[in-house]
Amino acid sequence: MPLRIAILECDTPLTNTRTKYGGYGGVFTALLNAGAQSINLDTSELHISTWDVVDKQEYPALADVDAVLITGSKHNSFDDIPWINRLVEYTQQVLAQERVRIIGVCFGHQIVGRAMGVKVGRSDRGWEASVCEVELTARGRKIFGKDKLSINQMHKDIVFTYPPGVEPLGSSHRCEVQGMLIPKRVITIQGHPEFNADIVSELLEARHKQGIFDDKTYEDAMHRVGREQDGVLVSGVFLKFLLDRL
């Protein structure tokens, strides 16, 4: 039986990315397919669906899926607005049962933290953007098979502390909570394994023009855009997590 993964889309990509992939559901489908190939899993074993949780506020019935993947977003995970509150409530419903598993990415990682009762909010340590290194914990090193993870980042918001019962996976000098694991239940990462150089460049250029990134932040991030990054490795780990192969 195929692995049924519901992608909860929490944002809409910029023009070039949207033209190529359709939406973040398409971006993550490409990532998961690449991850499947990296662990010798036939992509026909994946049944991926996409759900608009922002405008349509639509969600899959838990009986119909094996996992939900909460995407990144330009929105604030700590905002008290209807669609984000609904997403937190749905995440809590998933956490309250034991069959359907959760994958959280960036904003999704923060939503899981919020749903588990810890503080999420704006960091005073500045932006992490473009390819950055994450120092892995012993558990993280075992899972990812290396000492440090190179992964695209695009955030200033963070999960401040690890929720009770969670295994830490990594940290950086600007964000101590870079990944969380509850075996057979939850895996999250603050970075963006789904991003590539084109997606990140488009975001950096847009945010520089908008004045979100100053010249120094923009130039530093653009300098690292083309570096090797471990997105496909992370995707493979996500799938191994769902298949009980970690």
Phi, psi and chi 1 to 4 in degrees:
 res  aa     phi    psi   chi1   chi2   chi3   chi4
   1 MET       -  132.0 -173.7  174.4  179.0      -
   2 PRO   -61.3  153.9  -20.7   31.7      -      -
   3 LEU   -80.2  115.9 -165.9   58.1      -      -
   4 ARG   -94.1  108.7  -58.9  167.8  -60.9  171.5
   5 ILE  -114.0  122.6  -56.9  172.0      -      -
   6 ALA   -99.7  120.0      -      -      -      -
   7 ILE   -92.4  118.2  -62.5  171.9      -      -
   8 LEU   -91.8  103.1  -52.4 -173.0      -      -
   9 GLU   -77.0  119.8  -78.5 -172.1  -47.6      -
  10 CYS  -109.3   10.4  -57.4      -      -      -
  11 ASP  -168.7  169.7 -161.2    0.6      -      -
  12 THR  -117.2  132.2  -57.1      -      -      -
  13 PRO   -66.9  165.6  -13.2   26.0      -      -
  14 LEU   -71.9  172.9  -63.5  178.5      -      -
  15 THR   -53.1  -54.4  -57.3      -      -      -
  16 ASN   -63.8  -42.0  -67.4  -17.7      -      -
  17 THR   -67.4  -40.3  -57.5      -      -      -
  18 ARG   -64.5  -39.4 -171.8  167.6   64.5 -111.0
  19 THR   -62.5  -39.7  -62.1      -      -      -
  20 LYS   -78.8  -40.5 -177.3  172.2 -178.0  178.0
  21 TYR  -111.7  -14.7  -64.5   98.6      -      -
  22 GLY    89.9  -45.1      -      -      -      -
  23 GLY  -175.8 -177.7      -      -      -      -
  24 TYR   -68.7  -21.0  -80.4  119.9      -      -
  25 GLY   -60.4  -40.9      -      -      -      -
  26 GLY   -67.9  -38.8      -      -      -      -
  27 VAL   -61.8  -46.2  175.1      -      -      -
  28 PHE   -72.6  -31.7  -87.1   98.5      -      -
  29 THR   -61.8  -43.5  -63.6      -      -      -
  30 ALA   -61.3  -41.9      -      -      -      -
  31 LEU   -64.2  -47.2  175.6   74.1      -      -
  32 LEU   -65.7  -37.1  -69.5  168.1      -      -
  33 ASN   -64.4  -41.6  -75.1  -22.7      -      -
  34 ALA   -65.2  -39.6      -      -      -      -
  35 GLY   -64.3  -39.1      -      -      -      -
  36 ALA   -61.4  -45.4      -      -      -      -
  37 GLN   -62.2  -34.8  -68.1  169.6   -2.4      -
  38 SER   -68.9  -21.9   75.9      -      -      -
  39 ILE  -113.1   18.4   62.5  168.6      -      -
  40 ASN    60.4   39.3  -61.7  -45.9      -      -
  41 LEU  -106.6  126.7  176.7   69.3      -      -
  42 ASP   -65.6  132.5 -164.4  -56.0      -      -
  43 THR   -63.8  -18.7   55.1      -      -      -
  44 SER   -67.4  -13.4   66.5      -      -      -
  45 GLU   -80.5   -5.6  -66.2  -63.2  -49.1      -
  46 LEU  -106.0  130.8  -57.0 -179.5      -      -
  47 HIS  -118.2  104.7 -178.2  -85.8      -      -
  48 ILE  -107.4  128.3  -60.3  170.5      -      -
  49 SER  -120.7  156.8   59.2      -      -      -
  50 THR  -124.3  136.8  -58.9      -      -      -
  51 TRP  -131.2  127.5  -57.2   78.0      -      -
  52 ASP   -85.1  103.7  176.3   -2.4      -      -
  53 VAL   -95.9   -0.4  -59.4      -      -      -
  54 VAL   -93.2  -65.6 -178.8      -      -      -
  55 ASP   -83.6  -44.2  -64.6  -38.2      -      -
  56 LYS   -89.5  -19.8  -64.2 -178.8 -179.0  177.8
  57 GLN    48.0   50.1  -65.9 -168.8   38.9      -
  58 GLU  -103.8  142.0   56.9 -177.9    9.3      -
  59 TYR  -137.4  148.8  -71.3   85.4      -      -
  60 PRO   -76.7  149.6   29.0  -35.5      -      -
  61 ALA   -69.7  137.6      -      -      -      -
  62 LEU   -62.1  -28.5  -65.6 -175.3      -      -
  63 ALA   -65.8  -19.2      -      -      -      -
  64 ASP   -97.3   -1.4  -64.2  -24.9      -      -
  65 VAL  -135.5  160.9  -63.0      -      -      -
  66 ASP  -105.3  -21.0  -58.6  -54.7      -      -
  67 ALA  -156.9  150.9      -      -      -      -
  68 VAL  -118.9  138.0  -65.6      -      -      -
  69 LEU  -115.3  118.4 -172.7  158.6      -      -
  70 ILE   -96.3  120.2  -50.3  170.6      -      -
  71 THR   -80.4  176.9   73.1      -      -      -
  72 GLY   -74.0  176.0      -      -      -      -
  73 SER  -167.5  152.8  179.4      -      -      -
  74 LYS   -77.5  -12.7   65.1  177.2  175.7  -73.0
  75 HIS   -78.2  164.5  -59.2  -75.8      -      -
  76 ASN   -88.5  125.2  -60.5  -37.3      -      -
  77 SER   -66.3  -17.4   58.5      -      -      -
  78 PHE   -97.9    2.0   48.0   86.8      -      -
  79 ASP   -68.9  144.1  -82.3   -7.8      -      -
  80 ASP   -99.1   74.6 -179.4   16.2      -      -
  81 ILE  -130.5  156.5   58.0  175.7      -      -
  82 PRO   -53.4  -50.2  -30.4   37.2      -      -
  83 TRP   -68.6  -33.9   80.4  -96.2      -      -
  84 ILE   -73.4  -39.5  -69.8 -179.6      -      -
  85 ASN   -61.3  -39.5  -68.3  -18.8      -      -
  86 ARG   -64.8  -39.9  174.4   72.9 -176.0   95.0
  87 LEU   -64.1  -41.3  176.1   60.2      -      -
  88 VAL   -62.5  -43.5  172.5      -      -      -
  89 GLU   -62.6  -42.9  -70.0  168.3    3.0      -
  90 TYR   -63.8  -42.1 -178.6   82.4      -      -
  91 THR   -60.6  -40.3  -56.4      -      -      -
  92 GLN   -64.3  -35.9  -71.2  170.1  -26.0      -
  93 GLN   -63.6  -41.0  -69.8  171.3   15.6      -
  94 VAL   -66.1  -41.9 -177.4      -      -      -
  95 LEU   -64.7  -26.3  -71.4  166.7      -      -
  96 ALA   -78.4  -10.9      -      -      -      -
  97 GLN  -115.4  178.3   54.4   78.5   68.6      -
  98 GLU  -121.6   -4.7  -63.7 -173.6   -9.8      -
  99 ARG   -91.7  -52.0 -171.6 -174.0   65.2   80.3
 100 VAL   -77.1  131.4  178.9      -      -      -
 101 ARG  -102.6  162.0  -57.8 -175.8 -174.8 -171.1
 102 ILE  -120.2  134.2  -59.9  176.6      -      -
 103 ILE  -117.2  127.6  -60.4  169.9      -      -
 104 GLY  -121.0  133.6      -      -      -      -
 105 VAL  -125.5  121.4  172.3      -      -      -
 106 CYS    53.9 -106.3 -166.3      -      -      -
 107 PHE   -52.4  -40.9  170.7   88.2      -      -
 108 GLY   -64.0  -38.8      -      -      -      -
 109 HIS   -58.8  -43.2  159.3   83.4      -      -
 110 GLN   -69.8  -37.8  -64.0  161.0   18.5      -
 111 ILE   -61.2  -41.1  -71.6  -67.6      -      -
 112 VAL   -62.8  -43.6  172.3      -      -      -
 113 GLY   -58.8  -45.9      -      -      -      -
 114 ARG   -62.5  -42.3  177.3  175.5  167.8 -179.0
 115 ALA   -64.4  -25.5      -      -      -      -
 116 MET   -92.6    4.0  -64.2 -175.7   73.8      -
 117 GLY    93.9   11.1      -      -      -      -
 118 VAL  -102.5  164.4  -64.5      -      -      -
 119 LYS   -73.8  132.5  179.1 -175.8  175.4 -177.1
 120 VAL  -123.8  146.7  -64.1      -      -      -
 121 GLY   175.9 -170.0      -      -      -      -
 122 ARG   -77.6  132.2 -161.1   84.5   75.7 -138.6
 123 SER   -81.6  149.1  170.7      -      -      -
 124 ASP   -95.9   10.0   59.8    4.8      -      -
 125 ARG  -100.1    3.8  -60.8 -176.8 -170.1  178.4
 126 GLY    89.5 -175.7      -      -      -      -
 127 TRP   -78.3  145.3  -78.3   90.8      -      -
 128 GLU  -108.7  123.4  -78.5 -170.7  -51.1      -
 129 ALA  -145.0  146.1      -      -      -      -
 130 SER    71.7 -164.5 -166.3      -      -      -
 131 VAL   -72.7  122.2  179.7      -      -      -
 132 CYS  -131.2  160.6  -58.8      -      -      -
 133 GLU   -97.0  140.5  -77.7 -166.5  -17.2      -
 134 VAL  -117.6  125.4  171.8      -      -      -
 135 GLU   -78.2  121.7  -67.5  -80.8   -8.7      -
 136 LEU   -88.8  146.5  -64.2  172.5      -      -
 137 THR   -75.4  175.2   61.7      -      -      -
 138 ALA   -57.3  -41.3      -      -      -      -
 139 ARG   -65.9  -42.8 -176.0   68.1  157.7  127.3
 140 GLY   -62.9  -40.1      -      -      -      -
 141 ARG   -63.7  -38.7  -69.1 -167.2  -66.3  -87.3
 142 LYS   -66.1  -41.7 -177.3  177.2  180.0 -178.7
 143 ILE   -70.5  -46.1  -72.4  173.4      -      -
 144 PHE   -91.9  -12.9  -66.1  105.8      -      -
 145 GLY    74.2   24.4      -      -      -      -
 146 LYS  -156.7  168.7   57.4 -163.2  -49.5 -177.6
 147 ASP   -82.9  -35.5  -66.2  -27.7      -      -
 148 LYS  -131.1  146.2  -64.2  179.3 -179.3  179.9
 149 LEU  -106.4  130.4 -153.9   59.5      -      -
 150 SER  -100.1  119.9  -67.0      -      -      -
 151 ILE  -148.4  145.5 -169.7  163.8      -      -
 152 ASN   -67.2  139.4  -83.7  -57.8      -      -
 153 GLN  -125.6  157.0  -57.0  -89.8   10.8      -
 154 MET  -162.3   70.0 -167.2   63.4   64.2      -
 155 HIS  -156.0  153.3   75.6  106.0      -      -
 156 LYS  -126.2  -11.8 -162.3  176.5 -179.2 -179.1
 157 ASP   -91.5  149.7  -61.0  -15.2      -      -
 158 ILE  -142.8  162.1   61.1  169.9      -      -
 159 VAL   -89.3  124.5  178.9      -      -      -
 160 PHE   -77.7  -35.9  -79.3   83.7      -      -
 161 THR  -141.4  158.5   56.8      -      -      -
 162 TYR   -77.0  133.3  -75.4   97.5      -      -
 163 PRO   -65.5  155.7  -17.6   30.1      -      -
 164 PRO   -57.2  139.9  -22.5   32.9      -      -
 165 GLY    83.6    3.2      -      -      -      -
 166 VAL  -100.0  140.5  161.9      -      -      -
 167 GLU   -92.1  123.0  -64.5 -176.6   47.7      -
 168 PRO   -68.6  140.1  -16.9   30.4      -      -
 169 LEU  -108.6  -25.2  -63.9 -179.6      -      -
 170 GLY  -178.2  172.6      -      -      -      -
 171 SER  -154.3  165.9   63.5      -      -      -
 172 SER  -140.8  172.4   70.2      -      -      -
 173 HIS   -68.1  -19.3   70.1  -73.7      -      -
 174 ARG  -103.8   -8.3  -74.6 -172.9  171.5  161.2
 175 CYS  -155.0  111.5  176.5      -      -      -
 176 GLU   -77.3  -25.9  -66.5  177.1    8.7      -
 177 VAL  -106.7   87.8 -177.1      -      -      -
 178 GLN   -97.5  -12.9  -76.2  -79.8   -4.0      -
 179 GLY  -169.8  146.6      -      -      -      -
 180 MET  -134.2  145.4  -54.5 -172.3  -68.4      -
 181 LEU  -138.3  132.0  174.6   69.8      -      -
 182 ILE  -122.9  109.8  -57.9  175.5      -      -
 183 PRO   -50.8  134.5  -28.7   37.7      -      -
 184 LYS    67.3    6.3  -58.7 -179.4 -176.7  -65.3
 185 ARG  -127.8  -56.2  -58.6  -69.0  -53.2  -75.4
 186 VAL  -143.5  137.8  175.5      -      -      -
 187 ILE  -138.9  132.9 -169.4  167.1      -      -
 188 THR  -136.3  158.2   72.7      -      -      -
 189 ILE  -146.1  138.9 -166.5  160.8      -      -
 190 GLN   -74.7  -28.1  176.6   57.6   67.2      -
 191 GLY   -75.1 -177.1      -      -      -      -
 192 HIS  -119.9   85.6  -79.2  -81.3      -      -
 193 PRO   -64.2  -22.5   24.1  -34.5      -      -
 194 GLU   -79.1  -13.7   79.4  -77.1   13.1      -
 195 PHE   -80.7  144.0  -79.1    2.5      -      -
 196 ASN  -123.0 -177.3   56.2   34.1      -      -
 197 ALA   -60.5  -39.4      -      -      -      -
 198 ASP   -66.2  -44.7  -69.9  -20.6      -      -
 199 ILE   -63.7  -44.5  -65.7  172.7      -      -
 200 VAL   -67.2  -41.8  172.8      -      -      -
 201 SER   -60.0  -42.6  -65.1      -      -      -
 202 GLU   -62.6  -42.1 -174.2  178.0   22.9      -
 203 LEU   -66.6  -43.6  -76.3  165.3      -      -
 204 LEU   -62.7  -44.3  -69.9  172.3      -      -
 205 GLU   -64.1  -41.8  -71.7  164.5    7.0      -
 206 ALA   -64.6  -44.2      -      -      -      -
 207 ARG   -73.2  -27.1  -67.8 -178.1  177.6 -172.2
 208 HIS   -68.5  -44.5 -175.3 -132.6      -      -
 209 LYS   -63.1  -34.2  -72.9  177.7 -177.7  175.9
 210 GLN   -78.1   -9.5  -67.1  166.5  -17.6      -
 211 GLY    84.2    8.5      -      -      -      -
 212 ILE   -71.3  -40.6  -64.1  170.5      -      -
 213 PHE  -104.7  128.7  -69.6  150.6      -      -
 214 ASP   -74.9  174.4   60.1   24.9      -      -
 215 ASP   -58.9  -42.9  -69.4  -14.1      -      -
 216 LYS   -64.6  -46.8 -176.5  176.5 -176.4  -60.7
 217 THR   -62.5  -43.0  -57.9      -      -      -
 218 TYR   -63.0  -49.5  168.4   73.1      -      -
 219 GLU   -66.0  -38.9  -70.1  163.8    7.2      -
 220 ASP   -63.8  -43.9  174.9   60.7      -      -
 221 ALA   -68.2  -41.3      -      -      -      -
 222 MET   -64.1  -31.4  -75.3  -63.6  -69.4      -
 223 HIS   -63.5  -26.9  178.9   69.4      -      -
 224 ARG  -102.1    0.2  -71.4  178.2  -79.8  106.4
 225 VAL   -57.5  -41.5  155.4      -      -      -
 226 GLY   -86.6    2.3      -      -      -      -
 227 ARG   -67.5  154.1  -68.2 -174.6 -178.5  177.5
 228 GLU   -61.3  142.5  -78.2 -168.9   32.4      -
 229 GLN  -143.3  160.2   47.2   88.8   16.8      -
 230 ASP  -100.9   29.9  -66.1  -45.9      -      -
 231 GLY   -57.6  -44.2      -      -      -      -
 232 VAL   -68.3  -37.4  173.6      -      -      -
 233 LEU   -58.2  -45.9  170.9   66.2      -      -
 234 VAL   -62.5  -41.5  173.1      -      -      -
 235 SER   -61.0  -41.7  175.2      -      -      -
 236 GLY   -61.3  -38.9      -      -      -      -
 237 VAL   -66.1  -40.9  166.8      -      -      -
 238 PHE   -54.4  -47.2  -74.3  166.4      -      -
 239 LEU   -69.5  -39.0  -67.5  171.6      -      -
 240 LYS   -61.3  -38.4  -73.6  179.7  179.7  179.5
 241 PHE   -58.7  -43.1  159.8   75.9      -      -
 242 LEU   -71.6  -26.1  -63.2 -179.6      -      -
 243 LEU   -97.5    6.8  -65.1  166.1      -      -
 244 ASP    60.2   40.0  -70.3  -29.6      -      -
 245 ARG  -113.9   11.4  -73.2  167.1   49.8 -178.1
 246 LEU   -75.1      -  -75.7 -173.6      -      -
